[in-house]
Amino acid sequence: VNEPNVRSLLFEEHEGSYLAGALAALTSKTGTLGFIGGMDIPLIRRFEMGYAAGVKKINPKAVLKSNYIG
């Protein structure tokens, strides 16, 4: 969109969840973390992928338990 007060953005779903996973790993006291996805669909799988990558970057020995509720 070419308007003075509008900015068009594109982002990858896994980028935000990568940061969330890194933060979770930094604050974990046990090294065991969880991910709960709302539905088992490709979009949420990408969120899980980013989260797991963030966790493993901070703590390669961390255990990640994942599950989906829908």
C-alpha positions as a LaTeX table, in Angstrom:
\begin{tabular}{lrrr}
\hline
Residue & $x$ (\AA) & $y$ (\AA) & $z$ (\AA) \\
\hline
Val1 & 0.00 & 0.00 & 0.00 \\
Asn2 & 1.41 & 3.35 & $-0.98$ \\
Glu3 & $-0.09$ & 5.73 & 1.60 \\
Pro4 & 1.72 & 8.15 & 3.93 \\
Asn5 & 0.45 & 6.55 & 7.14 \\
Val6 & 0.42 & 2.88 & 6.09 \\
Arg7 & 3.27 & 0.36 & 6.12 \\
Ser8 & 2.93 & $-3.11$ & 4.60 \\
Leu9 & 4.85 & $-5.86$ & 6.38 \\
Leu10 & 5.52 & $-9.52$ & 5.85 \\
Phe11 & 6.89 & $-11.79$ & 8.54 \\
Glu12 & 7.66 & $-15.44$ & 9.00 \\
Glu13 & 5.59 & $-17.15$ & 11.69 \\
His14 & 8.55 & $-18.91$ & 13.26 \\
Glu15 & 10.53 & $-15.71$ & 13.94 \\
Gly16 & 8.42 & $-14.54$ & 16.88 \\
Ser17 & 8.12 & $-18.01$ & 18.37 \\
Tyr18 & 11.92 & $-18.41$ & 18.11 \\
Leu19 & 12.30 & $-15.45$ & 20.46 \\
Ala20 & 9.64 & $-16.87$ & 22.79 \\
Gly21 & 11.50 & $-20.21$ & 22.90 \\
Ala22 & 14.81 & $-18.51$ & 23.60 \\
Leu23 & 13.24 & $-16.50$ & 26.43 \\
Ala24 & 11.60 & $-19.62$ & 27.86 \\
Ala25 & 14.94 & $-21.44$ & 27.84 \\
Leu26 & 16.66 & $-18.52$ & 29.54 \\
Thr27 & 14.11 & $-18.52$ & 32.38 \\
Ser28 & 13.74 & $-22.29$ & 32.78 \\
Lys29 & 15.09 & $-23.71$ & 36.02 \\
Thr30 & 14.71 & $-27.37$ & 35.01 \\
Gly31 & 15.60 & $-27.43$ & 31.32 \\
Thr32 & 12.27 & $-29.04$ & 30.48 \\
Leu33 & 9.92 & $-26.85$ & 28.46 \\
Gly34 & 6.53 & $-27.29$ & 26.83 \\
Phe35 & 4.75 & $-26.20$ & 23.68 \\
Ile36 & 0.97 & $-26.48$ & 23.31 \\
Gly37 & $-0.44$ & $-25.87$ & 19.85 \\
Gly38 & $-4.09$ & $-25.02$ & 19.38 \\
Met39 & $-4.55$ & $-27.09$ & 16.22 \\
Asp40 & $-2.27$ & $-29.51$ & 14.37 \\
Ile41 & $-2.02$ & $-27.47$ & 11.17 \\
Pro42 & 1.02 & $-26.31$ & 9.13 \\
Leu43 & 0.89 & $-22.76$ & 10.51 \\
Ile44 & 1.09 & $-23.94$ & 14.13 \\
Arg45 & 3.77 & $-26.49$ & 13.21 \\
Arg46 & 5.89 & $-23.55$ & 12.00 \\
Phe47 & 5.36 & $-21.82$ & 15.35 \\
Glu48 & 6.50 & $-25.00$ & 17.09 \\
Met49 & 9.55 & $-25.25$ & 14.83 \\
Gly50 & 10.61 & $-21.69$ & 15.70 \\
Tyr51 & 9.99 & $-22.20$ & 19.41 \\
Ala52 & 12.05 & $-25.41$ & 19.44 \\
Ala53 & 14.91 & $-23.72$ & 17.56 \\
Gly54 & 14.98 & $-20.87$ & 20.08 \\
Val55 & 15.02 & $-23.30$ & 22.99 \\
Lys56 & 17.84 & $-25.39$ & 21.50 \\
Lys57 & 19.93 & $-22.32$ & 20.64 \\
Ile58 & 19.98 & $-21.26$ & 24.30 \\
Asn59 & 20.13 & $-24.74$ & 25.84 \\
Pro60 & 21.04 & $-27.61$ & 23.47 \\
Lys61 & 20.37 & $-30.11$ & 26.28 \\
Ala62 & 16.84 & $-28.85$ & 26.96 \\
Val63 & 13.90 & $-31.25$ & 26.73 \\
Leu64 & 10.89 & $-29.91$ & 24.81 \\
Lys65 & 7.51 & $-31.58$ & 25.24 \\
Ser66 & 4.98 & $-30.67$ & 22.55 \\
Asn67 & 1.30 & $-31.42$ & 22.17 \\
Tyr68 & $-1.78$ & $-30.16$ & 20.32 \\
Ile69 & $-5.25$ & $-29.67$ & 21.76 \\
Gly70 & $-7.30$ & $-29.41$ & 18.57 \\
\hline
\end{tabular}
